[in-house]
């Protein structure tokens, strides 16, 4: 038996005083979070996405905040309700499975950071809600020639359905046989600069006059496919990712010594003497930075490839006794057509007249957001939806259907 709130479902619909938050429904809704009033609805400059405006008490007027993240498409049937003091949950009634749950963040760490960067107190950010969870992305760094590429290839060969790479963005022109969206996301400089300013990139760098970078969306797409994303980036990129909102595992691959690294670089026979010396200079700097406190979770010394690979698998929970079939779970569950919504704690109670999920006798469901992770400018994951049924003659509450 699950948690059983001690009041009738009818009380939920009326909005009782038992800790139930008031819920707003319409094509334009007003939601109060703390002392601020947010209107979310079918207006926006583009006329294609849902707009946001905030009532400024000190000015006594409505203001239009800077809206970061991917904006949800228009909907004529919205439900909104506050989740604590830092965000609003929006349910788009009748939307497709991947477009019905959204979070408007108003005072999360990401939003506060962006307010400082933009020098404005009027900043909000959208994050799409996703059922299920994703395995933590893996950031792997190390100097050139240390063998990190070989280690990653071994992972991909042994676990082909478990891991995936993010596709980087660049402003340079495509080379012969390069395909947009496969080798790189090729984009215009002005577009990429705008997205960097909006906080949509985990890391970026200028190389020979062109921008290169890893967007948050490119990592999220890998997770959407049910895979763990591997980011093979340099130490400077790892620093940027560590400072971002991405919850990842950071691993640094180190050679036994600089002398050993030089021997490996020379044995490849692919670089000139000048290139080798440049790589060695860069490697010394990366080895020093790799030891920076709080940057990497694990440092692996690759003095024996098979032993290092075994250690890497153990760190990722891929040892022989583990269930390695899938470390990411995404539930493809569509919300029912909702007739009423109320919230108790971290659970949102939904009532539907024509639901087709499970066998709940009253067409009642719980949207559980207690395990949510992530957030803007990426996805909010860890959501769960399950049917519930009334018991005790509708007098004692609800229980989860097993």
C-alpha positions, 0 to 999 in steps of 0.5 A, spaced: 500 500 500 502 506 498 501 513 501 494 515 503 492 522 504 487 522 509 482 526 505 477 525 500 478 526 492 473 531 492 476 535 497 482 535 493 478 538 487 475 544 491 482 546 494 482 544 502 486 547 507 490 540 508 496 543 505 494 542 498 496 548 493 491 551 489 491 549 481 490 554 476 487 552 469 486 556 462 489 558 456 492 563 460 494 562 468 496 566 474 500 562 479 503 565 485 510 563 487 512 566 494 511 574 493 511 574 485 505 573 481 506 569 474 502 569 468 503 563 463 499 563 457 498 563 449 502 570 448 509 571 446 512 575 441 513 569 436 506 567 437 508 560 437 510 559 444 507 560 451 509 566 454 511 569 461 510 575 465 511 577 472 507 582 476 513 587 479 510 589 486 515 595 487 513 598 480 506 596 480 506 593 473 507 587 469 514 586 466 516 581 461 522 577 463 528 574 459 526 567 458 531 562 457 531 554 455 527 551 450 520 554 450 514 550 450 509 550 444 502 553 445 496 550 448 489 552 449 488 548 455 494 549 461 494 547 468 499 550 473 501 550 480 507 552 484 512 547 486 516 550 492 519 557 492 523 556 485 519 553 480 512 552 477 509 546 474 505 546 467 501 541 465 499 541 457 492 538 457 492 533 451 499 534 448 503 529 445 507 524 450 514 528 450 511 535 450 506 535 456 510 536 462 514 543 463 517 546 469 518 554 469 524 555 474 524 562 477 529 562 483 533 555 481 541 556 482 541 556 474 536 562 474 540 566 479 546 565 476 543 567 469 541 573 473 548 575 475 550 574 468 545 578 465 545 583 470 537 583 471 532 580 476 527 578 471 530 572 468 526 565 468 527 558 464 524 553 462 525 545 463 522 540 459 519 534 464 521 527 462 518 520 465 524 516 468 531 517 469 538 517 466 544 514 468 549 520 469 553 522 463 561 521 463 566 526 462 573 523 460 579 527 460 586 526 459 592 528 455 593 526 448 596 519 447 594 517 454 589 512 451 583 515 453 580 514 446 582 506 446 578 506 453 572 509 450 572 505 444 572 498 448 566 501 452 563 502 446 564 495 443 562 491 449 556 495 451 554 498 444 547 499 447 549 503 453 553 509 451 553 514 446 556 520 444 554 527 444 555 531 437 558 538 438 557 544 435 561 548 430 561 555 426 566 552 421 564 550 414 563 542 413 568 539 410 568 534 404 563 528 407 561 531 413 554 530 415 550 535 419 548 532 425 552 526 425 559 529 425 558 536 428 552 541 428 554 546 423 551 553 425 552 560 424 556 564 429 551 569 431 546 563 433 552 560 437 554 566 441 546 567 442 545 560 445 552 561 449 549 567 452 543 564 454 547 558 458 545 553 453 552 550 452 556 546 457 563 548 454 566 552 448 572 554 445 575 558 440 579 554 435 583 558 429 577 563 429 571 558 429 567 556 435 566 549 438 562 547 443 558 541 447 551 544 448 546 541 453 541 539 448 546 534 445 547 531 451 540 530 453 538 527 446 543 521 448 539 520 455 533 521 451 535 515 447 536 511 453 544 511 453 549 514 458 553 520 454 560 520 454 564 527 453 571 526 451 573 533 452 580 537 455 581 539 462 579 546 460 572 543 457 571 539 464 572 545 468 566 548 464 562 542 465 563 542 472 561 549 473 555 547 469 548 544 472 550 537 469 550 532 474 556 528 471 562 523 473 568 526 472 574 521 470 581 523 468 586 518 465 593 519 467 600 516 464 605 513 469 610 518 467 611 524 462 617 520 459 612 514 458 607 519 455 613 521 450 614 514 448 607 513 446 607 519 442 613 517 438 611 510 437 604 512 434 609 515 428 603 520 426 606 527 429 612 531 427 617 533 432 614 540 433 607 537 434 610 532 439 613 537 443 607 541 443 603 535 445 608 534 451 608 541 453 600 541 453 600 534 457 604 537 463 599 543 464 593 538 463 597 533 468 597 539 473 590 541 472 588 534 473 590 534 480 586 540 482 581 539 488 574 538 486 575 537 479 575 530 477 572 524 481 577 519 479 584 519 477 586 513 473 593 511 471 593 507 465 600 503 466 596 497 463 590 498 458 586 492 461 587 493 468 585 500 467 579 498 463 577 494 468 578 499 473 574 504 469 568 499 468 568 498 476 567 505 477 561 505 472 558 500 475 559 495 470 562 489 474 561 482 472 556 481 478 552 488 476 545 488 471 548 492 465 542 491 461 540 498 462 542 504 466 538 509 463 530 508 464 525 513 460 518 511 461 514 513 455 507 514 458 502 519 456 498 523 461 491 522 461 486 528 459 486 531 465 479 534 468 482 536 475 489 537 479 491 538 486 498 537 489 499 534 496 507 535 498 511 532 492 505 528 489 500 531 484 493 528 484 490 528 477 483 526 475 481 524 468 474 522 465 477 517 460 484 515 462 487 509 459 493 507 464 492 502 468 485 500 471 484 505 476 476 505 478 476 512 479 481 514 473 485 517 478 493 518 478 499 521 481 504 524 478 510 524 483 516 529 482 519 527 489 525 524 485 526 529 480 533 531 478 536 536 473 533 542 470 534 548 466 537 549 461 536 541 460 531 536 462 528 535 469 528 527 469 526 522 475 518 523 474 513 518 475 506 517 473 502 511 476 494 510 477 491 510 484 484 507 487 480 510 492 479 505 498 475 505 505 468 507 501 472 514 499 473 516 506 480 514 507 484 516 501 488 513 495 493 507 495 497 506 489 495 500 484 501 495 484 
